[in-house]
């Protein structure tokens, strides 16, 4: 997890997030992450980007529907994360305190999912 400035685009955080991860075979993201820089970065690390093209782009890329549906897991995680009042309302003035609240809430969600599978 990474906290960025409120006015910054999410695309600016992609290189920092990918640096800390092992090389993945597939990267699935929504249309907002459709940029040549992100596609090149994923290809350079040995992965394949499954990102649909934006509607304004003339040449459309095809994305495997079954793989793209897995993105729903991430969307549901953020929806559940916003159920924590401290995260949803962003009362914290300092970014480090807000990040700590997000990490604690994420850990609770992960533990809840882990307990239900064992």
C-alpha positions as CSV (number, residue, x, y, z in Angstrom):
1,X,0.0,0.0,0.0
2,X,1.2,3.5,-0.8
3,X,-0.2,6.9,0.1
4,X,0.0,9.5,-2.6
5,X,-1.1,13.2,-2.7
6,X,-4.8,13.7,-3.1
7,X,-4.4,15.6,-6.3
8,X,-1.9,13.1,-7.9
9,X,-3.0,10.5,-10.4
10,X,-2.9,6.9,-9.4
11,X,-0.7,6.2,-12.4
12,X,2.2,8.1,-10.8
13,X,2.5,5.5,-8.1
14,X,2.6,2.4,-10.4
15,X,6.5,2.4,-10.8
16,X,7.0,2.6,-7.0
17,X,4.5,-0.2,-6.4
18,X,5.9,-2.6,-9.0
19,X,9.5,-2.1,-7.8
20,X,8.7,-3.9,-4.5
21,X,6.9,-6.8,-6.1
22,X,8.4,-10.0,-7.6
23,X,8.0,-10.2,-11.4
24,X,4.4,-11.3,-12.1
25,X,3.2,-13.2,-15.1
26,X,0.1,-11.0,-15.4
27,X,-0.9,-7.5,-14.3
28,X,-4.6,-6.8,-14.3
29,X,-5.8,-3.2,-14.0
30,X,-8.7,-1.1,-15.2
31,X,-8.9,1.4,-18.0
32,X,-7.5,4.2,-15.9
33,X,-4.0,2.6,-16.0
34,X,-3.9,2.5,-19.8
35,X,-0.7,4.2,-20.7
36,X,2.3,3.3,-22.8
37,X,4.7,3.9,-19.9
38,X,2.9,1.4,-17.6
39,X,2.6,-1.2,-20.4
40,X,6.3,-0.8,-21.2
41,X,7.3,-1.1,-17.5
42,X,5.3,-4.3,-17.1
43,X,6.8,-5.7,-20.3
44,X,10.3,-4.8,-19.1
45,X,9.9,-6.7,-15.9
46,X,8.8,-9.8,-17.8
47,X,5.1,-9.6,-17.2
48,X,2.1,-9.1,-19.4
49,X,-0.4,-6.3,-18.8
50,X,-4.1,-7.1,-19.1
51,X,-5.4,-3.5,-19.2
52,X,-8.3,-2.6,-21.6
53,X,-7.8,0.4,-23.7
54,X,-9.6,3.6,-23.2
55,X,-12.5,4.4,-25.6
56,X,-10.6,7.3,-27.1
57,X,-7.8,5.0,-28.4
58,X,-8.2,4.0,-32.0
59,X,-6.5,0.5,-31.8
60,X,-8.2,-1.5,-29.1
61,X,-6.4,-4.2,-27.2
62,X,-8.2,-7.4,-26.3
63,X,-8.2,-8.6,-22.7
64,X,-9.1,-12.1,-21.6
65,X,-12.5,-11.8,-19.9
66,X,-11.9,-14.5,-17.3
67,X,-8.7,-12.9,-16.1
68,X,-10.1,-9.4,-16.2
69,X,-13.0,-10.5,-13.9
70,X,-10.4,-11.3,-11.2
71,X,-9.9,-7.6,-10.8
72,X,-13.2,-7.7,-8.9
73,X,-11.3,-9.1,-5.9
74,X,-9.3,-5.9,-5.6
75,X,-12.4,-3.7,-6.1
76,X,-14.2,-5.7,-3.3
77,X,-11.2,-5.3,-1.0
78,X,-11.4,-1.5,-1.3
79,X,-15.1,-1.5,-0.8
80,X,-14.7,-3.5,2.5
81,X,-11.8,-1.2,3.5
82,X,-14.1,1.8,3.3
83,X,-16.4,0.2,5.9
84,X,-13.8,1.2,8.5
85,X,-14.9,4.6,9.6
86,X,-11.4,6.0,10.3
87,X,-10.3,5.0,6.7
88,X,-13.5,6.2,5.0
89,X,-13.6,9.6,6.7
90,X,-9.8,10.3,6.6
91,X,-9.8,12.2,9.9
92,X,-6.1,11.8,10.3
93,X,-4.1,14.9,9.6
94,X,-0.8,13.1,9.0
95,X,-0.3,10.7,6.1
96,X,1.6,8.2,8.3
97,X,-1.3,7.9,10.7
98,X,-3.8,7.4,7.8
99,X,-1.5,4.7,6.3
100,X,-1.3,3.0,9.7
101,X,-5.1,3.0,9.9
102,X,-5.3,1.5,6.4
103,X,-2.7,-1.1,7.3
104,X,-4.6,-2.2,10.5
105,X,-7.9,-2.3,8.6
106,X,-6.3,-4.3,5.8
107,X,-4.8,-6.8,8.3
108,X,-8.2,-7.3,9.9
109,X,-9.7,-8.0,6.5
110,X,-6.9,-10.4,5.6
111,X,-7.3,-12.2,8.9
112,X,-11.1,-12.5,8.5
113,X,-10.6,-14.0,5.0
114,X,-7.8,-16.3,6.2
115,X,-9.9,-17.6,9.1
116,X,-12.9,-18.4,6.9
117,X,-10.8,-20.5,4.6
118,X,-9.2,-22.7,7.3
